[in-house]
Amino acid sequence: MKSRLLSSALALALIPTMTLAAEAPRVVNENGRHALMVDGKPYLILGAQVNNSSAWPSAMEKVWPAVEYMHANTVQVPIAWEQVEPKEGQFDFSFLDSLVGQAREHKVRLVLLWFATWKNNGPGYAPEWVKLDNARFPRVLNRDGKQLGSLSPHNPATLEADRKAFVALMKHLRAIDGDRHTVIMMQVENEAGTYGTDRDHSPAADKLFAGPVPDALLQRTHKSAGNWQQVYGADAGEYFHAWSVAHFIEQVAKAGKDVYDIPMYANAALRDPFKPGPAGGYESGGPTDNVLDVWKAAAPTLATLGPDIYMPDYARYTAVIDRYARPDNALFVAETGSSKPYARYVFAALGKRGLGFSPFGIDFTGYSNYPLGARKIDADALEPFAANYALLAPFIDVLADLSWQGKLWGASEPEETHTQDLDLGEWSARVGYGQPQFGVDPAPGNTELKGGVLIGQIGKDEFLVTGRHARVNFGNGKAHAGRNFIMARVEEGHYENGKWIFDRIWNGDQTDYGLNFTDVPQVLHVRLSTF
């Protein structure tokens, strides 16, 4: 399928008419629950992030077939500083114009990724007039005075140049998309922070480090006044660098949001949740799980802080999800691996009432970030992601509403434990993996790790249930202890325009051994009772 590569004005003019958005996208928070609101309604991201260097007109014709195959509703695409301001003060937004037009053609939303001062530690996507001028745009220094790859967050010239370019981008985006909201979120920088040191040890940084900790951070961390070393001890260097990076990004994000108010977020290159090692061995200064409070204090403009998860094992993956799904932070799996074991985690992410889930490198350009992702990105590699998205996409709006109400639960298959218990309030559910449709206990697990379920409460004693390669057995919760349990009615059906369409009743062979989900896309409405 060949994408049109038209001049920006003509490309936008020829886009099919879509319903105008009633209000700008926003992230709302209430009683520890979160939702991304798009066109005034809760929205869940079934995402696909393209490869870093696929964000050019010549590559996009290899992006859209992969996106369509995935059944994604949202595409994450980098916008590089070097792309829009190759010469200082001269801006070129032609790719952005074409991208927005093509997204409308393909009826998907966009999340733009601002690659500027930081793209995973370094300024690789900054223009040459920035990344080659160490005098004007100095690097971070380590404790021995060695220059590292990262640009210093303490340099006013770097901040001013980045902020100016981002504001120009946001002004242009408002002009072309302010009434349509094809772009629903902005990622400000990419995996910000520094490898190889706990903090910047330049003279400017040392002077600030010897000074007082800002009041906003003292209040957030419940500490008394003092300098960084006095207040935070062994963690002082990393806390200082996290504040410095986050404060820099806050100033860029706020300036952009002031001209076009849509949600902004930052993503994190993670540390190991169980054996993190020293700061600098992982990307110090970024929004890792141990400094989320620092980032919350330093960057209040950011709607959320999202993990980039490249840990395929269940224990570490779900530990990351748990640490980023906080009352003060909406979970958004901003980036994750593309190899098959990662596909099942869409159920756990949405079950934690996250804003969405987005695997990385989803295009057919021939590039792969193996071993972080699949060895080759093709239809076979993407099939489990596509199958899960195809299952969920027809009623994703229903799931979004349930998530915002706090009535959605999910589970993904572990490696070692083959059953999981979910507390649904007045009822319970046990999820098993690898069981044939008739009998077999205990659950042996699937040969390939691909099982998952979502359960949403749609009424009193009524639940929406779906999944793949898993069994769900409901049971009494504490409210019904001592009574005999029964599934009063199990309907299979489908959704059309948000409305439930009844297809048939499940009973007998379909229910005697639990509710069994295979690779056939099936959605159930279940009413529970006792006798």
C-alpha positions as CSV (number, residue, x, y, z in Angstrom):
1,M,0.0,0.0,0.0
2,K,1.7,3.2,-1.2
3,S,1.2,6.3,0.9
4,R,0.8,9.6,-0.9
5,L,3.7,11.9,-0.5
6,L,2.2,15.2,-1.4
7,S,3.2,18.8,-0.7
8,S,2.1,19.6,2.9
9,A,-0.7,22.0,1.9
10,L,-2.2,19.6,-0.7
11,A,-1.8,16.6,1.5
12,L,-3.9,18.2,4.3
13,A,-6.5,19.5,1.8
14,L,-7.2,16.1,0.4
15,I,-7.8,14.3,3.7
16,P,-11.3,12.8,4.1
17,T,-13.4,14.8,6.5
18,M,-13.6,13.4,10.0
19,T,-15.7,14.6,12.9
20,L,-14.2,17.7,14.5
21,A,-13.1,17.2,18.0
22,A,-15.2,18.8,20.6
23,E,-12.4,19.5,23.0
24,A,-8.6,19.0,23.2
25,P,-7.1,15.8,24.5
26,R,-6.3,15.8,28.2
27,V,-5.4,13.4,31.0
28,V,-7.8,13.4,33.9
29,N,-7.2,12.1,37.4
30,E,-9.8,11.4,40.1
31,N,-9.4,9.4,43.3
32,G,-6.3,7.6,42.0
33,R,-8.0,6.7,38.7
34,H,-6.8,8.1,35.4
35,A,-8.0,8.5,31.8
36,L,-6.8,9.9,28.6
37,M,-9.8,11.9,27.2
38,V,-10.0,12.2,23.4
39,D,-13.0,14.0,21.9
40,G,-14.4,14.2,25.4
41,K,-14.4,10.4,26.0
42,P,-12.0,7.9,27.7
43,Y,-9.5,6.5,25.2
44,L,-7.1,3.5,25.4
45,I,-4.0,3.4,23.2
46,L,-3.5,0.3,21.2
47,G,-0.2,1.6,20.0
48,A,2.5,1.0,17.5
49,Q,5.8,2.9,17.7
50,V,7.8,3.1,14.5
51,N,11.6,2.7,14.4
52,N,13.5,5.9,15.3
53,S,14.7,6.6,11.8
54,S,11.4,5.6,10.0
55,A,10.0,9.1,10.5
56,W,10.8,10.3,7.0
57,P,8.5,10.5,3.9
58,S,10.4,7.7,2.1
59,A,9.9,5.3,5.0
60,M,6.2,5.9,5.7
61,E,4.9,3.6,2.9
62,K,6.5,0.8,4.9
63,V,4.9,1.9,8.1
64,W,1.2,1.9,7.3
65,P,0.9,-1.7,6.2
66,A,2.4,-2.8,9.6
67,V,0.1,-0.5,11.5
68,E,-3.0,-1.8,9.7
69,Y,-1.9,-5.4,10.2
70,M,-1.5,-4.6,13.9
71,H,-5.0,-3.2,14.2
72,A,-3.4,-0.3,16.1
73,N,-5.5,2.8,16.8
74,T,-2.5,5.1,17.6
75,V,1.0,5.5,16.1
76,Q,4.0,6.9,17.9
77,V,6.3,8.7,15.5
78,P,9.5,10.7,16.3
79,I,9.8,14.3,15.3
80,A,13.5,15.1,15.3
81,W,15.0,18.5,16.1
82,E,17.5,18.0,13.3
83,Q,14.5,17.4,10.9
84,V,12.6,20.5,11.7
85,E,15.4,23.0,12.3
86,P,18.4,21.8,10.3
87,K,19.7,25.4,10.3
88,E,19.3,27.6,13.3
89,G,16.1,29.7,13.0
90,Q,15.0,28.0,9.8
91,F,12.0,25.6,10.4
92,D,10.7,22.9,8.1
93,F,7.5,21.2,9.1
94,S,6.7,19.5,5.8
95,F,7.1,16.0,7.2
96,L,4.8,16.8,10.1
97,D,2.2,18.1,7.7
98,S,2.4,14.9,5.6
99,L,2.4,12.7,8.6
100,V,-0.8,14.2,10.1
101,G,-2.5,13.9,6.7
102,Q,-1.6,10.3,6.3
103,A,-2.7,9.5,9.8
104,R,-6.1,10.9,9.0
105,E,-6.3,8.9,5.8
106,H,-5.5,5.7,7.8
107,K,-8.0,6.8,10.6
108,V,-5.5,6.5,13.4
109,R,-4.3,9.0,16.1
110,L,-0.7,10.1,16.6
111,V,1.6,10.5,19.6
112,L,4.6,12.6,18.6
113,L,8.0,12.0,20.2
114,W,10.2,15.0,20.5
115,F,13.8,13.8,19.9
116,A,16.0,16.8,20.8
117,T,18.4,17.4,23.7
118,W,18.0,13.7,24.7
119,K,17.4,10.7,22.7
120,N,18.4,7.9,25.1
121,N,21.2,9.8,26.8
122,G,22.6,11.6,23.8
123,P,21.8,14.4,21.3
124,G,21.9,12.1,18.2
125,Y,18.8,13.6,16.8
126,A,19.7,17.2,17.5
127,P,20.9,19.3,14.5
128,E,24.6,19.5,13.8
129,W,24.8,23.1,14.8
130,V,23.9,21.9,18.3
131,K,25.6,18.5,18.7
132,L,28.9,19.6,17.2
133,D,29.3,22.8,19.2
134,N,30.7,21.8,22.6
135,A,31.5,25.4,23.5
136,R,28.0,26.7,23.1
137,F,26.2,23.4,24.1
138,P,28.5,21.7,26.6
139,R,28.3,18.0,27.6
140,V,28.0,16.4,31.0
141,L,31.3,15.8,32.8
142,N,31.9,12.8,35.0
143,R,33.6,12.9,38.4
144,D,37.0,12.7,36.6
145,G,36.2,15.7,34.3
146,K,35.7,13.5,31.2
147,Q,33.1,14.6,28.6
148,L,30.2,12.2,28.2
149,G,27.6,12.0,25.4
150,S,24.8,13.8,27.2
151,L,24.3,17.5,26.9
152,S,24.4,19.3,30.2
153,P,20.9,20.1,31.6
154,H,22.5,23.2,33.3
155,N,23.3,25.1,30.2
156,P,20.9,28.0,29.5
157,A,21.8,28.1,25.7
158,T,20.8,24.4,25.3
159,L,17.5,25.0,27.1
160,E,16.7,28.1,25.1
161,A,17.5,26.5,21.7
162,D,15.5,23.3,22.5
163,R,12.6,25.3,24.0
164,K,12.4,27.7,21.0
165,A,12.3,24.8,18.5
166,F,9.6,22.9,20.6
167,V,7.4,26.0,20.8
168,A,7.7,26.5,17.0
169,L,6.6,22.8,16.6
170,M,3.7,23.2,18.9
171,K,2.5,26.4,17.2
172,H,2.6,24.7,13.9
173,L,0.8,21.7,15.2
174,R,-2.0,23.9,16.7
175,A,-2.3,25.6,13.3
176,I,-2.8,22.3,11.3
177,D,-4.5,20.1,13.9
178,G,-5.9,22.3,16.6
179,D,-9.5,21.6,15.5
180,R,-9.0,17.9,14.7
181,H,-6.7,16.5,17.4
182,T,-5.1,13.8,15.3
183,V,-2.2,14.2,17.6
184,I,-3.3,13.3,21.1
185,M,-0.1,13.4,23.2
186,M,3.4,14.7,23.0
187,Q,6.5,12.9,24.4
188,V,9.0,15.6,25.5
189,E,12.5,14.3,24.8
190,N,13.2,10.5,24.7
191,E,14.7,8.4,27.5
192,A,16.4,11.5,29.1
193,G,19.3,11.0,31.5
194,T,23.0,10.0,31.4
195,Y,25.0,6.8,31.3
196,G,28.4,6.7,33.0
197,T,27.9,9.0,35.9
198,D,25.5,9.7,38.7
199,R,25.3,13.4,37.8
200,D,26.9,16.2,35.9
201,H,30.2,17.2,37.6
202,S,30.8,20.4,35.6
203,P,31.6,23.6,37.6
204,A,28.1,24.9,37.0
205,A,26.5,21.7,38.3
206,D,28.9,21.5,41.3
207,K,27.9,25.0,42.3
208,L,24.2,24.1,42.2
209,F,24.8,20.8,44.0
210,A,26.4,22.7,46.9
211,G,23.3,24.9,47.1
212,P,19.9,24.3,48.8
213,V,17.5,21.7,47.6
214,P,14.4,23.4,46.1
215,D,11.4,23.8,48.3
216,A,9.1,21.9,46.0
217,L,11.3,18.7,46.3
218,L,11.7,19.1,50.1
219,Q,7.9,19.2,50.4
220,R,7.4,16.3,48.1
221,T,10.0,14.1,49.9
222,H,9.1,15.3,53.4
223,K,12.7,16.5,54.1
224,S,14.1,19.5,56.0
225,A,16.2,22.2,54.3
226,G,19.8,21.7,53.4
227,N,22.1,21.2,50.5
228,W,21.8,18.1,48.3
229,Q,24.4,16.0,50.2
230,Q,23.0,16.9,53.6
231,V,19.4,16.1,52.6
232,Y,19.8,13.0,50.4
233,G,23.1,11.5,51.5
234,A,24.2,8.5,49.2
235,D,21.3,9.3,46.8
236,A,22.2,13.0,46.5
237,G,24.0,12.8,43.1
238,E,21.2,10.9,41.4
239,Y,18.4,13.0,43.0
240,F,20.2,16.1,41.9
241,H,20.6,14.9,38.3
242,A,17.0,13.7,38.2
243,W,15.8,17.2,39.4
244,S,18.1,18.9,36.8
245,V,16.9,16.9,33.9
246,A,13.3,17.0,34.9
247,H,13.4,20.8,35.5
248,F,14.9,21.3,32.0
249,I,12.2,19.2,30.5
250,E,9.5,21.0,32.5
251,Q,10.6,24.3,31.0
252,V,10.4,22.9,27.5
253,A,7.1,21.2,28.1
254,K,5.4,24.1,29.7
255,A,6.5,26.5,27.0
256,G,5.0,24.2,24.4
257,K,1.8,23.5,26.4
258,D,1.3,27.3,26.8
259,V,0.9,27.6,23.1
260,Y,-1.0,24.4,22.5
261,D,-2.5,22.6,25.4
262,I,-2.4,18.8,24.8
263,P,-1.0,16.2,27.2
264,M,2.8,16.0,27.6
265,Y,4.7,13.1,29.1
266,A,8.2,11.7,29.5
267,N,9.4,8.1,29.0
268,A,12.0,6.2,31.0
269,A,14.9,3.9,30.2
270,L,14.5,1.6,33.1
271,R,16.8,0.2,35.8
272,D,16.4,-3.4,36.8
273,P,13.6,-3.4,39.5
274,F,15.3,-6.0,41.6
275,K,19.0,-5.6,41.0
276,P,19.4,-2.0,39.8
277,G,23.2,-1.5,40.4
278,P,24.7,2.0,40.7
279,A,23.4,5.2,39.1
280,G,25.2,5.6,35.8
281,G,25.1,1.9,35.1
282,Y,21.5,2.7,34.2
283,E,20.4,6.1,32.8
284,S,20.8,8.3,35.8
285,G,18.6,11.4,35.8
286,G,15.7,9.9,33.9
287,P,12.3,9.0,35.4
288,T,13.4,5.6,36.8
289,D,11.2,4.1,39.5
290,N,13.3,5.4,42.4
291,V,13.1,9.0,41.5
292,L,9.5,9.4,40.4
293,D,8.8,11.7,43.3
294,V,11.7,13.9,42.2
295,W,10.2,14.1,38.7
296,K,6.7,14.8,40.0
297,A,8.1,17.8,42.0
298,A,10.3,19.1,39.2
299,A,8.0,18.6,36.2
300,P,4.3,19.2,37.2
301,T,3.4,20.0,33.5
302,L,3.9,16.3,32.5
303,A,0.7,14.3,32.6
304,T,2.5,11.1,33.2
305,L,5.8,9.3,33.3
306,G,5.8,6.1,31.2
307,P,8.2,3.1,31.3
308,D,9.9,1.7,28.3
309,I,9.8,-2.0,29.2
310,Y,12.4,-4.4,27.7
311,M,12.2,-7.1,30.3
312,P,10.3,-10.1,29.0
313,D,10.1,-12.1,32.2
314,Y,6.9,-11.8,34.1
315,A,8.3,-10.9,37.5
316,R,10.2,-7.9,36.3
317,Y,7.7,-6.8,33.7
318,T,4.8,-6.7,36.2
319,A,7.0,-5.2,38.9
320,V,7.6,-2.2,36.6
321,I,3.9,-1.9,35.8
322,D,3.1,-1.9,39.5
323,R,5.7,0.8,40.3
324,Y,4.5,3.2,37.6
325,A,0.7,2.6,38.1
326,R,0.4,5.0,41.0
327,P,-2.4,7.2,42.3
328,D,-0.4,10.2,41.2
329,N,0.8,8.6,37.9
330,A,-1.2,7.1,35.1
331,L,0.4,3.9,33.8
332,F,1.3,4.2,30.1
333,V,3.6,1.5,28.7
334,A,5.1,4.0,26.4
335,E,7.4,1.5,24.6
336,T,7.9,-2.2,24.9
337,G,9.6,-5.1,23.1
338,S,8.3,-6.6,19.8
339,S,9.2,-10.2,20.3
340,K,6.3,-12.6,20.9
341,P,6.5,-13.0,24.7
342,Y,5.7,-9.2,25.1
343,A,2.4,-9.4,23.4
344,R,0.6,-10.9,26.3
345,Y,1.4,-8.0,28.6
346,V,-1.3,-5.8,26.9
347,F,-3.8,-7.6,29.2
348,A,-1.8,-6.8,32.4
349,A,-1.2,-3.2,31.3
350,L,-4.8,-2.5,30.6
351,G,-5.8,-4.5,33.7
352,K,-3.8,-2.0,35.7
353,R,-6.1,0.6,34.2
354,G,-3.2,2.0,32.1
355,L,-3.7,4.6,29.4
356,G,-2.3,2.2,26.8
357,F,0.4,-0.1,25.5
358,S,2.8,0.3,22.6
359,P,5.4,-2.1,21.2
360,F,8.4,-0.6,19.5
361,G,9.7,-0.9,15.9
362,I,6.4,-1.6,14.2
363,D,7.1,-1.1,10.5
364,F,8.3,-3.1,7.6
365,T,11.5,-1.2,6.8
366,G,13.7,-4.2,7.5
367,Y,15.2,-2.8,10.7
368,S,15.0,-4.7,14.1
369,N,16.4,-3.8,17.5
370,Y,17.1,-7.5,18.3
371,P,17.8,-8.8,20.9
372,L,15.6,-6.2,22.6
373,G,12.8,-7.1,20.2
374,A,12.0,-9.6,17.5
375,R,14.9,-10.8,15.3
376,K,12.8,-9.8,12.2
377,I,9.7,-7.6,12.1
378,D,7.3,-9.4,9.8
379,A,3.8,-10.7,9.9
380,D,4.8,-13.8,11.9
381,A,6.6,-11.7,14.5
382,L,3.6,-9.3,14.9
383,E,0.9,-11.9,14.8
384,P,0.3,-12.2,18.6
385,F,0.2,-8.5,18.9
386,A,-2.2,-8.2,16.0
387,A,-4.4,-11.0,17.3
388,N,-4.7,-9.3,20.7
389,Y,-5.4,-5.9,19.2
390,A,-8.0,-7.4,16.8
391,L,-9.7,-9.0,19.8
392,L,-9.9,-5.7,21.8
393,A,-10.2,-3.0,19.1
394,P,-14.0,-3.5,18.3
395,F,-14.9,-2.6,21.9
396,I,-11.9,-0.6,23.0
397,D,-14.2,2.4,23.9
398,V,-16.2,0.1,26.2
399,L,-13.0,-1.0,27.9
400,A,-11.8,2.6,28.2
401,D,-15.0,3.6,30.0
402,L,-14.7,0.6,32.4
403,S,-11.0,1.5,33.1
404,W,-11.9,5.1,33.9
405,Q,-14.6,3.8,36.3
406,G,-12.1,1.6,38.0
407,K,-14.0,-1.6,36.9
408,L,-11.4,-3.3,34.7
409,W,-9.0,-6.1,35.7
410,G,-6.5,-8.1,33.7
411,A,-3.9,-10.8,33.9
412,S,-1.0,-12.0,31.7
413,E,0.6,-15.5,31.8
414,P,3.6,-16.0,34.1
415,E,6.4,-18.4,33.4
416,E,6.3,-20.5,36.6
417,T,2.8,-20.1,38.1
418,H,0.0,-21.3,35.8
419,T,-3.0,-19.9,37.8
420,Q,-3.8,-16.4,39.1
421,D,-6.5,-15.1,41.3
422,L,-8.3,-11.8,40.7
423,D,-10.3,-10.0,43.4
424,L,-13.4,-8.5,41.8
425,G,-14.9,-7.2,44.9
426,E,-18.0,-9.3,45.7
427,W,-16.8,-12.0,43.3
428,S,-13.5,-13.7,42.5
429,A,-11.9,-15.1,39.3
430,R,-9.2,-17.7,38.8
431,V,-7.3,-17.6,35.6
432,G,-5.6,-20.8,34.3
433,Y,-3.3,-21.3,31.4
434,G,-2.7,-24.2,29.1
435,Q,-5.8,-26.2,30.0
436,P,-7.7,-28.0,27.3
437,Q,-11.4,-27.2,27.2
438,F,-12.4,-30.3,29.1
439,G,-10.9,-30.6,32.5
440,V,-7.2,-30.8,33.5
441,D,-6.1,-29.4,36.8
442,P,-3.7,-28.1,37.9
443,A,-3.1,-25.9,34.9
444,P,0.1,-26.9,33.0
445,G,0.7,-23.5,31.3
446,N,0.9,-22.8,27.6
447,T,3.8,-24.1,25.6
448,E,4.3,-20.5,24.4
449,L,3.7,-17.7,26.8
450,K,0.7,-16.0,25.2
451,G,-2.2,-16.2,27.6
452,G,-4.1,-13.3,29.0
453,V,-7.6,-12.1,30.0
454,L,-9.5,-8.9,30.7
455,I,-12.6,-8.7,33.0
456,G,-14.8,-5.6,33.3
457,Q,-17.7,-5.1,35.6
458,I,-20.7,-3.9,33.5
459,G,-23.4,-4.1,36.1
460,K,-24.2,-5.6,39.5
461,D,-23.1,-9.2,39.3
462,E,-22.4,-8.8,35.6
463,F,-19.1,-9.0,33.8
464,L,-17.6,-8.6,30.4
465,V,-14.9,-11.3,29.9
466,T,-12.5,-11.9,27.1
467,G,-9.0,-13.3,26.6
468,R,-6.7,-15.6,24.6
469,H,-5.3,-19.0,25.5
470,A,-6.7,-18.9,29.1
471,R,-9.5,-20.2,31.2
472,V,-11.6,-18.2,33.6
473,N,-13.4,-19.7,36.6
474,F,-15.5,-17.4,38.6
475,G,-16.3,-17.9,42.2
476,N,-17.7,-16.4,45.4
477,G,-16.0,-13.4,46.9
478,K,-16.3,-12.6,50.6
479,A,-19.8,-11.2,50.2
480,H,-21.1,-14.6,49.1
481,A,-19.1,-16.9,51.4
482,G,-20.8,-20.1,52.3
483,R,-23.3,-20.0,49.4
484,N,-23.4,-22.2,46.3
485,F,-22.1,-20.4,43.2
486,I,-23.6,-20.5,39.7
487,M,-23.1,-18.7,36.5
488,A,-26.7,-17.7,35.9
489,R,-26.2,-16.7,32.2
490,V,-23.3,-16.6,29.8
491,E,-23.8,-14.8,26.5
492,E,-21.4,-14.7,23.6
493,G,-21.8,-11.7,21.4
494,H,-20.0,-8.7,19.9
495,Y,-20.1,-4.9,20.0
496,E,-21.2,-2.6,17.2
497,N,-20.8,1.1,17.8
498,G,-20.5,0.5,21.5
499,K,-23.7,-1.6,21.7
500,W,-23.8,-5.2,22.8
501,I,-25.2,-7.6,20.1
502,F,-26.2,-11.0,21.4
503,D,-25.1,-14.0,19.4
504,R,-25.7,-17.2,21.5
505,I,-25.8,-18.7,25.0
506,W,-22.9,-20.7,26.4
507,N,-23.9,-23.6,28.6
508,G,-23.0,-27.3,29.2
509,D,-19.8,-28.2,27.4
510,Q,-19.0,-24.5,27.0
511,T,-19.2,-23.7,30.8
512,D,-18.8,-27.0,32.8
513,Y,-15.0,-26.5,32.8
514,G,-14.8,-22.8,33.1
515,L,-14.8,-20.2,30.3
516,N,-12.1,-21.3,27.8
517,F,-10.6,-18.8,25.5
518,T,-8.5,-20.0,22.6
519,D,-7.1,-18.1,19.5
520,V,-10.7,-17.5,18.4
521,P,-11.8,-13.9,19.2
522,Q,-14.7,-14.2,21.6
523,V,-16.4,-11.8,24.0
524,L,-18.7,-12.9,26.8
525,H,-21.2,-11.2,29.1
526,V,-21.5,-13.2,32.3
527,R,-24.1,-12.9,35.1
528,L,-23.1,-14.5,38.4
529,S,-25.4,-15.6,41.2
530,T,-25.8,-18.1,44.1
531,F,-28.4,-20.7,45.0
